[in-house]
Amino acid sequence: MNKEFKVRFAPSPTGPFHIGGARSALFNWLVARHQDGKFLVRIEDTDLARSTRESEENIKKAMKWLGLYWDEGIDIGGENGPYRQTERLPLYNAAVQRLLEEGKAYYCYCSADELEESRKEQLKEGKTPIYNNHCSHLTEKQIEQYKSEGRKPAIRLRVPKDGVFAFDDMVRGHVEFQAAGVGDFIIVKSDGIPVYNFAVVIDDASMGITHVIRAEEHLSNTPRQIAIYQALGYEIPKFGHISLILGSDHKKMSKRHGATSVDEYRKMGYLPDAVVNYLALLGWSPKGEREIFSREELISEFSMKRVSANDAVFD
């Protein structure tokens, strides 16, 4: 039985809703509508220092202004809630516990200074810095020693030392990462908060996400996420990494290029349909020469097969 087509948009509420985030949300929304699937919105707020409810409200308000209404998620609910990461800690803890019991994860007592020293040594030897596995097979005596020193451990995933993490990207085609270059990485910080890569896998798997469409900057996260999917025995979704949005000088879009938040365009008097039409054409090319589409026409024509891997330039 085929799973229902389901995508998600999962912003971090750390500032105003950026035009790049809006484009990611739009592509997910369009492909969900085109496929008669579901579009889910959840909030990734594990960056406790920077996340605010004010930013969350700004994101939701801007998405509604653009007409990107969601079928499941924050505010409207659904059977896979809660939809804020900070409210999902018991789920993450249960998954971590299972990995520890199965020997697929372990406690790491290394201090920041020790990790930095190891990183410098590897760089000096011309190697790519990865964790040196110091804590991967500690004796009970060593563990007791670290505990007596008051060290608070992080938790690392055991990653295969050979082979590749490979996947077929909807935008970039076949992509491979050497497992040897990944190393045993942290999945839970010493303060007990799961890292982004761990939480996002648990969320996507438990919420039934079938296709993950996100910005190109997440491409390097994918091998780690695949390692977590495999360790937990979850089905791996289809990935699609859309290009960055650059300013007219071909540098990453920022305040120096003018307005960067959706709210700024609303205040300047732009119509939501105009912003949606413009964003749709940043990285996606329809058939023919047309440049103006109604929402219904965008939904009918949109396909990830016509999304370009080249960076989009925002004029």
Backbone bond lengths (Angstrom), bond angles and torsions (degrees), N, CA, C in turn:
res aa  C-N    CA-C-N  psi(-1)  N-CA   C-N-CA  omega(-1)  CA-C   N-CA-C  phi
1 M - - - 1.454 - - 1.534 109.69 -
2 N 1.338 117.71 128.22 1.454 121.72 -179.85 1.524 110.49 -73.45
3 K 1.349 114.48 136.89 1.466 118.87 175.40 1.519 109.26 -72.60
4 E 1.323 115.24 150.93 1.467 119.83 176.95 1.530 109.60 -64.52
5 F 1.345 116.45 134.95 1.459 121.62 178.09 1.526 108.30 -62.40
6 K 1.336 116.10 125.51 1.464 118.79 -174.78 1.523 110.32 -147.64
7 V 1.327 115.67 127.29 1.463 121.31 177.10 1.524 108.40 -122.40
8 R 1.336 114.06 170.50 1.466 117.28 -178.71 1.522 110.07 -144.46
9 F 1.318 115.32 158.50 1.444 122.16 168.83 1.513 105.44 -125.14
10 A 1.340 116.67 126.92 1.465 119.94 -171.15 1.526 110.66 -131.91
11 P 1.343 117.56 76.30 1.465 119.76 -176.51 1.529 113.21 -75.43
12 S 1.340 115.02 154.86 1.464 121.21 170.11 1.517 107.81 -95.20
13 P 1.325 118.43 126.75 1.471 120.64 -175.86 1.523 112.19 -83.09
14 T 1.341 115.32 67.58 1.469 119.95 -175.48 1.528 112.55 -114.67
15 G 1.334 117.51 13.37 1.460 121.03 179.88 1.517 109.27 169.44
16 P 1.350 117.27 -178.54 1.470 120.46 179.77 1.526 111.00 -62.11
17 F 1.327 116.44 155.47 1.469 122.78 -177.30 1.523 110.12 -68.88
18 H 1.327 115.95 110.00 1.462 123.62 -174.56 1.524 110.78 -77.46
19 I 1.306 115.73 151.48 1.459 121.92 -178.98 1.541 111.04 -61.39
20 G 1.346 116.72 -31.93 1.470 120.85 176.99 1.517 111.41 -66.88
21 G 1.341 115.99 -40.54 1.465 120.23 176.10 1.514 111.11 -64.65
22 A 1.340 115.73 -38.52 1.466 120.26 178.90 1.526 110.73 -62.72
23 R 1.334 116.98 -39.54 1.467 120.05 179.20 1.534 110.71 -65.39
24 S 1.350 117.41 -41.47 1.475 120.67 176.29 1.525 110.97 -61.43
25 A 1.336 115.87 -44.79 1.473 120.60 179.00 1.526 109.80 -61.25
26 L 1.339 116.69 -43.85 1.461 121.33 -178.35 1.532 111.39 -62.27
27 F 1.333 118.04 -45.70 1.467 120.67 -178.88 1.530 110.14 -61.72
28 N 1.334 116.56 -40.94 1.470 120.02 177.22 1.527 110.82 -63.87
29 W 1.326 116.15 -44.95 1.465 121.40 -179.36 1.531 110.60 -62.56
30 L 1.335 116.94 -44.87 1.465 120.63 -178.48 1.529 111.77 -63.58
31 V 1.339 116.44 -44.41 1.468 118.78 -177.47 1.531 110.32 -68.86
32 A 1.347 117.05 -34.33 1.472 120.00 176.91 1.519 110.73 -65.11
33 R 1.342 116.42 -44.12 1.465 119.93 179.51 1.534 111.22 -67.40
34 H 1.331 116.35 -38.97 1.471 120.84 179.27 1.532 111.04 -62.88
35 Q 1.336 116.08 -36.80 1.468 121.50 -176.33 1.529 112.87 -91.88
36 D 1.345 117.38 2.63 1.467 120.39 -172.90 1.521 111.20 55.59
37 G 1.325 114.47 36.79 1.468 119.62 179.90 1.516 111.39 -101.92
38 K 1.342 115.70 -158.51 1.467 120.80 -178.10 1.522 110.16 -116.90
39 F 1.326 114.91 144.27 1.467 123.27 177.26 1.528 107.37 -116.32
40 L 1.339 115.75 119.61 1.463 122.06 -174.91 1.535 109.14 -113.46
41 V 1.323 117.05 142.76 1.473 121.11 175.36 1.528 108.97 -125.11
42 R 1.323 114.94 126.25 1.466 119.87 174.77 1.537 108.03 -132.96
43 I 1.323 116.00 166.59 1.461 121.75 -174.71 1.528 110.10 -113.16
44 E 1.343 115.92 126.38 1.472 121.20 179.64 1.524 108.27 -100.18
45 D 1.330 115.44 92.56 1.466 120.45 -171.88 1.527 113.32 -114.59
46 T 1.340 117.06 30.60 1.476 118.32 -179.78 1.530 112.18 -77.22
47 D 1.341 118.09 -9.90 1.468 120.58 170.90 1.534 106.46 -79.91
48 L 1.335 114.45 83.09 1.467 120.21 -170.41 1.529 112.70 -62.63
49 A 1.334 116.77 -31.79 1.465 120.60 -176.12 1.524 111.77 -69.87
50 R 1.341 117.65 -32.88 1.469 120.47 -172.12 1.531 114.34 -109.52
51 S 1.318 117.83 -17.80 1.474 119.96 -176.67 1.523 111.26 -75.00
52 T 1.347 116.11 136.42 1.474 120.06 177.41 1.528 109.90 -136.64
53 R 1.321 115.87 152.69 1.467 120.77 175.92 1.533 110.16 -68.55
54 E 1.325 115.93 -29.36 1.465 120.34 178.26 1.539 110.14 -60.91
55 S 1.339 115.96 -45.46 1.470 119.99 178.00 1.521 111.04 -64.81
56 E 1.330 116.42 -39.66 1.462 120.22 178.53 1.530 110.62 -59.17
57 E 1.334 115.95 -44.27 1.474 120.13 179.24 1.526 110.76 -63.74
58 N 1.338 116.76 -39.43 1.468 121.34 178.87 1.530 110.93 -60.51
59 I 1.331 116.20 -43.24 1.473 121.63 -179.66 1.531 110.37 -63.41
60 K 1.338 116.01 -49.24 1.471 120.02 -177.53 1.530 111.38 -63.58
61 K 1.339 115.72 -41.52 1.465 120.37 -179.34 1.534 109.98 -64.16
62 A 1.342 116.92 -43.10 1.471 121.06 -179.06 1.527 111.12 -66.23
63 M 1.332 117.24 -39.24 1.469 120.15 178.90 1.528 110.74 -64.89
64 K 1.315 116.08 -40.33 1.473 119.27 178.76 1.535 110.73 -67.51
65 W 1.350 116.17 -37.67 1.466 119.77 177.37 1.531 110.21 -61.97
66 L 1.338 117.05 -37.66 1.468 121.34 178.09 1.533 112.31 -75.81
67 G 1.344 116.34 -9.59 1.464 120.16 -179.07 1.511 114.03 81.73
68 L 1.358 116.46 18.00 1.469 120.25 -178.62 1.530 109.29 -92.57
69 Y 1.318 115.82 68.47 1.467 120.67 -178.85 1.523 110.09 -75.79
70 W 1.336 115.80 143.92 1.458 120.38 -176.17 1.521 111.25 -106.89
71 D 1.344 114.79 159.12 1.470 121.76 -175.15 1.524 112.45 -94.37
72 E 1.326 115.80 -20.56 1.470 120.68 -177.20 1.516 106.67 -154.08
73 G 1.331 116.50 149.59 1.455 118.22 174.33 1.506 114.69 130.96
74 I 1.330 114.49 -153.89 1.456 122.27 -174.18 1.538 109.93 -54.15
75 D 1.308 116.64 138.41 1.480 125.58 178.78 1.526 114.01 75.37
76 I 1.363 117.72 -42.66 1.466 117.51 -175.92 1.528 112.70 -96.35
77 G 1.341 116.58 -15.29 1.465 120.21 175.20 1.515 114.21 80.98
78 G 1.330 114.85 -162.91 1.458 122.45 -175.32 1.514 109.04 147.29
79 E 1.317 116.34 177.99 1.474 119.44 -173.49 1.525 113.48 -83.72
80 N 1.360 118.35 -2.20 1.464 120.65 -175.78 1.520 113.10 -114.56
81 G 1.342 116.68 19.87 1.462 120.30 -177.46 1.519 112.33 -74.94
82 P 1.334 118.30 -179.97 1.459 125.44 -3.13 1.529 112.50 -69.00
83 Y 1.339 116.16 167.55 1.461 120.53 -172.32 1.527 113.60 -113.65
84 R 1.337 116.13 16.81 1.468 121.38 168.03 1.522 107.42 -115.88
85 Q 1.336 117.11 133.79 1.464 119.26 -175.72 1.525 113.19 -59.74
86 T 1.323 117.66 -37.23 1.465 119.11 -178.25 1.531 112.08 -65.37
87 E 1.345 117.27 -15.47 1.466 120.98 177.91 1.531 111.38 -96.56
88 R 1.346 116.15 4.12 1.473 120.57 -175.55 1.539 112.52 -113.83
89 L 1.340 116.74 13.90 1.471 120.32 -174.88 1.537 113.55 -57.12
90 P 1.351 119.61 -37.63 1.473 118.06 178.54 1.539 112.86 -59.34
91 L 1.326 116.76 -35.90 1.479 120.71 177.69 1.523 111.27 -63.27
92 Y 1.347 115.22 -44.98 1.468 119.48 -179.42 1.528 110.46 -65.91
93 N 1.337 115.62 -41.30 1.471 119.84 -179.28 1.525 111.55 -61.77
94 A 1.337 116.37 -39.86 1.472 120.42 179.61 1.529 110.55 -63.97
95 A 1.330 116.74 -40.96 1.472 120.57 179.96 1.525 110.70 -67.11
96 V 1.328 116.84 -40.30 1.473 121.26 179.10 1.522 110.04 -64.04
97 Q 1.328 115.70 -43.49 1.456 120.26 -179.51 1.529 110.61 -59.25
98 R 1.329 115.11 -41.45 1.468 119.22 179.49 1.530 110.86 -63.32
99 L 1.330 117.19 -42.47 1.469 120.78 179.93 1.530 111.09 -64.85
100 L 1.336 116.37 -38.61 1.476 120.03 178.31 1.529 110.44 -65.30
101 E 1.344 116.16 -44.63 1.472 120.42 -178.78 1.523 111.62 -64.57
102 E 1.340 116.70 -33.72 1.469 120.66 -178.99 1.532 112.49 -86.52
103 G 1.346 116.27 1.74 1.470 119.87 178.74 1.518 113.46 74.51
104 K 1.328 116.47 15.00 1.475 120.31 -179.00 1.532 111.83 -92.17
105 A 1.329 116.32 -5.56 1.461 121.88 176.34 1.523 107.73 -143.24
106 Y 1.331 116.70 161.37 1.469 119.99 -178.40 1.532 110.01 -152.03
107 Y 1.350 114.44 159.68 1.464 120.55 178.21 1.525 109.85 -78.12
108 C 1.331 115.30 137.64 1.462 120.86 178.52 1.526 108.97 -119.96
109 Y 1.344 115.62 121.52 1.465 121.15 -175.89 1.529 112.40 -101.93
110 C 1.310 117.87 6.19 1.469 120.77 -177.84 1.527 110.83 -62.15
111 S 1.339 115.62 137.79 1.463 120.06 177.55 1.525 109.71 -82.73
112 A 1.317 115.74 165.31 1.472 121.08 178.85 1.524 110.16 -59.67
113 D 1.345 116.63 -38.94 1.477 120.29 -179.70 1.534 111.21 -65.90
114 E 1.328 116.58 -40.70 1.479 120.30 179.75 1.526 111.00 -65.87
115 L 1.329 116.00 -40.07 1.471 120.06 178.89 1.527 111.02 -66.39
116 E 1.334 116.00 -39.17 1.467 120.49 178.77 1.526 110.91 -65.95
117 E 1.334 116.37 -39.82 1.469 121.39 177.99 1.522 110.67 -61.16
118 S 1.342 115.72 -45.26 1.469 121.18 178.67 1.533 110.60 -62.42
119 R 1.338 116.13 -40.66 1.466 120.50 -179.63 1.530 110.93 -62.51
120 K 1.343 116.03 -43.95 1.466 120.82 179.78 1.529 111.09 -63.29
121 E 1.346 116.07 -41.25 1.479 120.73 179.14 1.527 110.55 -59.58
122 Q 1.344 115.77 -46.39 1.467 120.25 -178.54 1.525 111.28 -64.01
123 L 1.337 116.25 -41.31 1.468 120.31 178.39 1.532 110.41 -63.00
124 K 1.340 115.94 -40.43 1.466 120.92 179.72 1.528 110.94 -61.18
125 E 1.353 114.58 -34.11 1.477 119.78 179.62 1.526 112.29 -85.75
126 G 1.344 115.98 4.08 1.468 119.69 178.35 1.518 113.91 77.40
127 K 1.347 116.58 19.39 1.473 120.51 -179.34 1.530 110.58 -98.68
128 T 1.340 116.03 157.18 1.464 120.47 171.67 1.527 107.46 -74.85
129 P 1.336 118.58 124.83 1.473 119.24 -176.58 1.526 112.70 -67.31
130 I 1.318 116.22 119.68 1.469 121.80 170.47 1.528 107.12 -134.21
131 Y 1.315 116.69 167.10 1.466 119.58 -178.37 1.533 110.40 -61.56
132 N 1.335 115.86 138.22 1.476 120.64 -174.58 1.530 114.12 -86.46
133 N 1.331 116.95 9.31 1.486 122.33 175.89 1.524 113.93 65.29
134 H 1.325 116.93 21.64 1.465 120.62 -177.29 1.531 112.36 -54.24
135 C 1.337 117.32 -39.50 1.473 119.92 -174.30 1.532 113.39 -98.92
136 S 1.330 116.82 7.50 1.473 118.11 -171.41 1.533 113.78 -71.10
137 H 1.320 117.56 -21.59 1.473 119.52 178.93 1.536 109.81 -140.49
138 L 1.323 116.40 58.83 1.467 120.52 -179.55 1.533 110.95 -73.98
139 T 1.332 115.84 147.29 1.471 120.17 172.96 1.535 108.65 -82.97
140 E 1.326 115.62 164.22 1.468 120.16 177.25 1.530 110.63 -58.03
141 K 1.330 115.04 -37.44 1.466 120.26 -178.67 1.530 110.47 -63.93
142 Q 1.341 116.07 -44.45 1.469 119.99 179.57 1.534 110.90 -63.24
143 I 1.337 115.15 -40.94 1.473 119.75 -179.96 1.523 110.17 -62.35
144 E 1.338 116.33 -45.17 1.462 120.59 179.65 1.528 110.95 -61.55
145 Q 1.342 115.68 -39.05 1.467 120.50 178.58 1.527 110.70 -61.19
146 Y 1.332 116.20 -46.85 1.475 120.45 -179.95 1.528 111.03 -63.39
147 K 1.339 115.40 -40.04 1.476 118.97 179.56 1.524 110.48 -64.31
148 S 1.334 116.62 -39.73 1.469 120.45 -178.79 1.531 111.12 -66.32
149 E 1.346 115.86 -24.89 1.471 120.05 176.81 1.534 111.60 -80.96
150 G 1.345 115.84 -2.85 1.461 120.33 178.66 1.524 113.88 79.04
151 R 1.324 116.03 19.40 1.473 118.39 -179.66 1.521 110.67 -74.71
152 K 1.327 116.20 135.34 1.470 120.93 176.75 1.528 107.63 -99.58
153 P 1.337 117.84 120.15 1.463 118.57 -174.39 1.525 114.50 -81.95
154 A 1.329 114.87 149.23 1.461 122.10 164.97 1.530 106.36 -91.05
155 I 1.320 117.93 175.98 1.473 120.93 176.43 1.518 108.09 -123.40
156 R 1.343 115.39 131.01 1.469 121.53 -179.77 1.524 110.98 -113.07
157 L 1.325 115.27 150.27 1.464 121.89 174.49 1.522 108.89 -89.31
158 R 1.338 116.98 137.60 1.478 120.01 172.14 1.528 107.93 -77.64
159 V 1.314 116.20 121.17 1.466 121.75 -177.56 1.517 109.08 -109.95
160 P 1.353 119.20 137.47 1.472 120.61 176.95 1.530 110.79 -52.82
161 K 1.324 116.00 142.87 1.471 120.29 -177.53 1.526 112.22 -88.07
162 D 1.341 116.49 -13.15 1.468 118.01 178.19 1.524 109.90 -137.35
163 G 1.319 116.32 176.41 1.456 120.62 -176.84 1.522 110.38 89.36
164 V 1.326 115.76 -171.08 1.469 120.69 -178.30 1.532 110.57 -133.66
165 F 1.302 114.72 154.70 1.465 121.39 167.16 1.523 105.71 -101.54
166 A 1.322 116.78 110.94 1.463 121.15 -174.36 1.526 110.09 -123.38
167 F 1.325 115.52 146.78 1.463 120.45 175.83 1.524 108.96 -157.10
168 D 1.319 115.21 159.05 1.464 121.29 177.56 1.517 108.29 -101.50
169 D 1.323 115.12 107.23 1.462 121.73 -176.78 1.528 110.09 -79.94
170 M 1.329 116.27 137.71 1.470 120.65 -178.11 1.525 112.10 -63.82
171 V 1.325 117.43 -22.74 1.470 120.94 -178.56 1.527 111.12 -107.59
172 R 1.326 117.68 -38.93 1.464 122.01 -169.78 1.525 115.51 -104.34
173 G 1.335 116.69 0.00 1.462 118.95 -179.33 1.517 111.62 76.03
174 H 1.335 117.36 -152.27 1.467 121.54 -174.76 1.532 110.38 -73.74
175 V 1.329 115.44 128.12 1.474 121.34 -179.45 1.520 108.57 -127.19
176 E 1.346 116.17 136.87 1.471 120.57 177.91 1.524 110.84 -131.55
177 F 1.334 115.42 141.39 1.460 122.18 172.62 1.528 107.76 -124.90
178 Q 1.315 117.48 134.17 1.462 121.28 176.98 1.531 109.43 -70.88
179 A 1.330 116.43 128.42 1.474 120.52 -179.98 1.528 111.06 -60.20
180 A 1.335 116.38 -33.83 1.471 121.06 -178.15 1.524 112.26 -60.79
181 G 1.326 117.13 -24.20 1.462 120.52 -179.07 1.514 114.13 -89.87
182 V 1.332 117.12 0.38 1.474 120.47 -176.72 1.531 110.82 -92.50
183 G 1.342 116.55 -51.90 1.461 120.15 179.71 1.520 112.93 75.56
184 D 1.339 115.93 164.70 1.473 121.39 178.56 1.530 108.54 -72.99
185 F 1.315 117.06 111.04 1.471 120.17 -174.12 1.524 111.21 -106.29
186 I 1.321 115.08 160.83 1.469 121.91 -178.28 1.529 109.95 -74.37
187 I 1.327 116.27 132.65 1.466 120.68 174.66 1.531 111.62 -110.79
188 V 1.342 116.29 -23.74 1.472 119.96 174.55 1.528 107.75 -134.72
189 K 1.334 115.70 127.42 1.467 119.91 -178.88 1.533 110.07 -73.54
190 S 1.318 115.66 168.15 1.471 120.01 -176.60 1.529 112.45 -66.06
191 D 1.359 117.26 -15.24 1.476 118.93 176.35 1.529 112.18 -88.78
192 G 1.357 116.15 4.84 1.465 120.73 176.91 1.513 114.67 88.11
193 I 1.339 117.38 -0.83 1.468 120.91 -179.70 1.527 109.04 -90.05
194 P 1.342 118.26 128.50 1.463 120.12 179.71 1.534 110.74 -67.88
195 V 1.319 117.04 148.25 1.469 120.25 176.73 1.532 109.11 -76.50
196 Y 1.312 115.28 163.54 1.467 121.65 -177.67 1.529 111.79 -51.26
197 N 1.335 117.13 -51.12 1.469 119.82 -173.68 1.524 112.74 -59.33
198 F 1.329 116.72 -34.27 1.463 119.92 -179.73 1.524 111.42 -75.21
199 A 1.338 115.59 -49.51 1.472 119.79 -177.35 1.528 111.37 -60.68
200 V 1.334 116.24 -40.30 1.467 119.66 -175.40 1.535 111.52 -66.04
201 V 1.331 117.04 -34.75 1.473 120.35 178.32 1.521 110.57 -68.01
202 I 1.331 116.60 -46.02 1.477 120.47 178.98 1.528 109.61 -59.40
203 D 1.347 115.85 -43.99 1.469 120.15 -178.72 1.523 111.31 -64.19
204 D 1.340 116.50 -50.19 1.469 119.34 -177.55 1.527 111.39 -61.34
205 A 1.340 116.36 -42.05 1.469 119.91 -178.50 1.527 110.92 -67.79
206 S 1.338 116.96 -45.46 1.469 119.50 -175.97 1.526 112.20 -73.44
207 M 1.331 116.91 -21.46 1.470 120.05 179.97 1.530 112.30 -95.85
208 G 1.335 116.94 3.36 1.467 120.53 174.46 1.520 114.21 72.31
209 I 1.355 117.34 28.86 1.467 120.64 179.73 1.531 109.69 -70.74
210 T 1.333 116.15 125.94 1.470 120.23 -177.52 1.531 112.40 -98.71
211 H 1.349 116.93 -27.10 1.471 121.51 -177.27 1.530 108.50 -135.68
212 V 1.331 116.12 126.37 1.462 121.57 179.83 1.527 107.93 -108.31
213 I 1.336 115.80 108.07 1.472 121.82 -179.41 1.519 106.99 -111.68
214 R 1.329 116.21 118.12 1.464 119.59 -173.19 1.522 110.30 -152.55
215 A 1.341 115.70 179.54 1.465 120.72 -175.64 1.528 111.16 -71.70
216 E 1.322 113.55 152.92 1.470 122.64 -178.98 1.529 112.66 -55.89
217 E 1.340 117.09 -29.81 1.467 118.97 -177.73 1.537 112.09 -64.16
218 H 1.343 116.83 -14.89 1.472 119.90 177.46 1.533 112.76 -86.80
219 L 1.321 117.06 -4.18 1.473 120.23 -177.36 1.533 110.99 -55.95
220 S 1.338 116.50 -42.79 1.469 120.40 -177.57 1.532 112.17 -69.68
221 N 1.348 117.65 -17.31 1.473 120.57 175.73 1.528 112.13 -77.93
222 T 1.332 116.09 -20.31 1.467 119.90 -169.54 1.535 113.87 -61.48
223 P 1.361 120.77 -43.58 1.470 117.69 178.98 1.527 113.15 -59.48
224 R 1.315 116.74 -38.60 1.471 119.72 178.15 1.527 110.27 -65.05
225 Q 1.317 115.60 -41.68 1.461 118.21 -179.98 1.529 111.40 -66.55
226 I 1.321 116.97 -39.00 1.469 119.88 176.97 1.528 109.70 -62.17
227 A 1.344 116.90 -40.42 1.477 120.57 178.28 1.527 110.72 -59.15
228 I 1.342 116.92 -38.49 1.472 120.99 179.34 1.530 110.28 -70.80
229 Y 1.339 117.14 -44.53 1.475 120.59 176.11 1.529 109.85 -53.82
230 Q 1.331 116.15 -46.96 1.472 120.43 -176.82 1.522 111.44 -66.46
231 A 1.340 116.88 -42.14 1.470 120.28 -179.16 1.531 111.66 -62.75
232 L 1.337 116.44 -34.49 1.470 120.78 -178.55 1.525 112.80 -92.09
233 G 1.344 116.60 -4.98 1.469 120.01 179.15 1.506 113.35 72.94
234 Y 1.323 117.25 25.60 1.467 121.38 179.02 1.527 110.84 -87.03
235 E 1.330 115.45 153.86 1.460 120.41 174.10 1.529 109.30 -72.92
236 I 1.329 116.22 132.74 1.468 120.71 -176.97 1.530 109.18 -84.97
237 P 1.342 117.54 129.37 1.475 119.24 179.83 1.523 111.25 -74.87
238 K 1.308 116.00 174.05 1.466 122.45 174.42 1.525 106.67 -84.93
239 F 1.343 117.03 133.85 1.463 120.89 -178.65 1.525 111.08 -105.80
240 G 1.324 115.73 147.28 1.460 122.04 172.48 1.513 109.08 -143.73
241 H 1.338 116.81 119.43 1.464 120.47 -176.72 1.520 110.32 -109.15
242 I 1.341 115.35 111.31 1.470 120.10 -176.25 1.531 109.78 -87.57
243 S 1.323 114.84 152.45 1.463 121.39 -171.86 1.526 112.63 -66.54
244 L 1.315 114.26 164.11 1.463 120.88 174.65 1.528 110.08 -70.76
245 I 1.339 115.26 158.78 1.468 119.84 170.24 1.526 107.06 -100.80
246 L 1.332 115.91 123.06 1.466 121.30 179.38 1.522 110.32 -104.74
247 G 1.322 116.17 155.46 1.455 121.16 172.72 1.522 109.79 -76.70
248 S 1.334 116.44 177.57 1.475 120.36 -176.95 1.527 112.45 -63.61
249 D 1.363 117.37 -17.90 1.467 120.16 176.69 1.532 112.20 -91.06
250 H 1.346 116.20 9.82 1.468 123.91 178.02 1.534 112.93 65.65
251 K 1.338 116.10 24.22 1.466 120.71 171.81 1.523 107.54 -109.43
252 K 1.338 115.97 156.82 1.470 119.81 -176.21 1.528 110.42 -51.49
253 M 1.316 115.85 132.79 1.456 121.25 -174.12 1.532 111.55 -60.42
254 S 1.322 115.77 131.74 1.454 120.59 179.24 1.531 109.04 -149.80
255 K 1.320 115.67 -176.50 1.472 121.25 -176.58 1.540 111.83 -56.44
256 R 1.329 116.97 -29.41 1.469 118.15 -177.01 1.537 112.17 -65.91
257 H 1.341 116.46 -17.20 1.469 119.62 178.31 1.536 111.81 -89.88
258 G 1.340 116.14 4.09 1.466 119.03 -177.98 1.525 110.36 109.92
259 A 1.325 115.31 -151.98 1.471 120.77 -176.20 1.522 110.62 -63.87
260 T 1.333 117.09 134.30 1.468 120.14 177.68 1.524 112.83 -120.68
261 S 1.343 118.09 -12.03 1.462 118.32 -179.25 1.530 110.50 -103.21
262 V 1.320 115.37 149.12 1.469 121.51 -179.62 1.530 109.86 -58.86
263 D 1.331 115.90 -38.50 1.464 120.55 -177.71 1.529 112.24 -60.81
264 E 1.349 116.15 -35.12 1.467 119.39 179.08 1.535 110.99 -63.40
265 Y 1.329 116.76 -38.07 1.474 119.97 179.13 1.529 110.78 -69.92
266 R 1.332 116.02 -36.50 1.474 119.76 177.08 1.529 109.87 -61.77
267 K 1.356 115.50 -44.73 1.469 120.06 -178.63 1.529 111.76 -67.18
268 M 1.339 117.43 -28.56 1.466 120.54 179.73 1.531 112.19 -78.50
269 G 1.353 115.57 -5.11 1.460 119.07 175.77 1.514 115.77 96.07
270 Y 1.344 116.83 8.15 1.467 118.36 175.81 1.528 109.29 -67.98
271 L 1.328 116.20 146.80 1.461 120.64 177.23 1.526 109.52 -85.30
272 P 1.337 118.30 143.93 1.470 119.94 -178.95 1.526 112.49 -57.10
273 D 1.345 117.57 -38.17 1.471 119.41 179.91 1.526 111.63 -63.68
274 A 1.349 116.20 -34.29 1.470 120.03 178.67 1.529 110.77 -67.43
275 V 1.333 116.41 -42.14 1.472 120.76 179.76 1.532 109.64 -65.91
276 V 1.334 117.02 -43.83 1.468 121.56 178.40 1.534 110.36 -60.14
277 N 1.330 116.75 -46.48 1.469 121.37 -179.42 1.531 110.34 -59.72
278 Y 1.353 116.01 -45.14 1.462 120.29 -178.29 1.536 110.93 -65.56
279 L 1.340 116.89 -46.43 1.470 120.94 -178.36 1.529 111.46 -63.56
280 A 1.331 116.86 -36.02 1.473 120.22 -179.30 1.526 110.80 -60.95
281 L 1.339 116.05 -33.51 1.471 120.40 -177.06 1.529 112.96 -87.14
282 L 1.345 116.84 2.16 1.469 120.38 175.49 1.527 108.55 -88.00
283 G 1.312 116.45 87.67 1.466 120.24 177.88 1.513 114.14 105.30
284 W 1.345 117.17 -12.31 1.475 119.76 176.08 1.526 107.91 -116.68
285 S 1.335 115.94 134.43 1.467 118.55 179.83 1.518 109.81 -117.95
286 P 1.334 116.53 118.27 1.460 119.72 177.32 1.525 110.32 -73.55
287 K 1.334 115.94 167.44 1.463 119.39 173.40 1.529 108.20 -71.17
288 G 1.319 116.93 142.48 1.469 119.73 177.36 1.516 112.14 83.59
289 E 1.325 115.53 -167.89 1.468 122.11 -171.96 1.519 113.86 -105.19
290 R 1.329 117.74 0.30 1.470 119.88 -175.31 1.519 112.26 -62.30
291 E 1.327 114.56 148.13 1.464 119.71 179.53 1.524 112.71 -125.47
292 I 1.331 117.48 -10.21 1.464 120.18 -179.44 1.528 109.47 -120.65
293 F 1.337 114.95 125.84 1.465 121.63 -175.97 1.521 109.84 -132.76
294 S 1.308 115.75 144.57 1.466 119.42 167.30 1.522 107.35 -77.05
295 R 1.320 117.19 165.83 1.467 120.44 177.29 1.528 111.52 -58.04
296 E 1.331 115.84 -43.46 1.469 120.31 -178.98 1.524 110.40 -60.80
297 E 1.338 116.36 -39.74 1.473 120.22 179.49 1.530 111.01 -68.07
298 L 1.330 116.59 -38.71 1.471 120.00 176.99 1.530 110.36 -61.69
299 I 1.320 115.58 -46.61 1.475 120.39 179.74 1.523 110.34 -59.91
300 S 1.324 116.40 -44.07 1.466 121.37 -177.81 1.522 111.88 -64.82
301 E 1.339 117.11 -38.06 1.469 120.32 -172.86 1.521 114.34 -93.81
302 F 1.344 117.42 -20.46 1.478 119.31 -169.72 1.522 112.31 -66.03
303 S 1.334 114.60 135.12 1.469 120.92 176.58 1.519 108.77 -150.77
304 M 1.332 116.96 138.86 1.459 120.94 177.83 1.531 111.16 -64.81
305 K 1.332 117.12 -20.72 1.472 119.98 179.54 1.525 111.87 -65.31
306 R 1.340 116.92 -22.07 1.466 120.37 -178.65 1.538 111.95 -105.12
307 V 1.341 116.05 16.68 1.465 120.78 174.74 1.525 107.96 -90.60
308 S 1.324 116.25 128.69 1.462 121.83 -175.00 1.529 112.08 -85.52
309 A 1.327 115.54 147.23 1.469 120.71 175.85 1.527 110.72 -81.80
310 N 1.338 117.57 -11.68 1.463 121.20 -179.26 1.535 110.17 -76.87
311 D 1.343 115.51 148.30 1.461 119.68 178.67 1.523 111.01 -61.32
312 A 1.339 116.13 142.67 1.455 122.14 178.27 1.520 109.63 -93.18
313 V 1.324 117.76 139.07 1.471 121.17 -179.13 1.517 109.54 -105.62
314 F 1.329 115.43 123.86 1.460 123.22 -179.07 1.521 108.00 -92.95
315 D 1.324 116.55 117.61 1.464 120.43 -177.94 1.528 108.24 -97.60
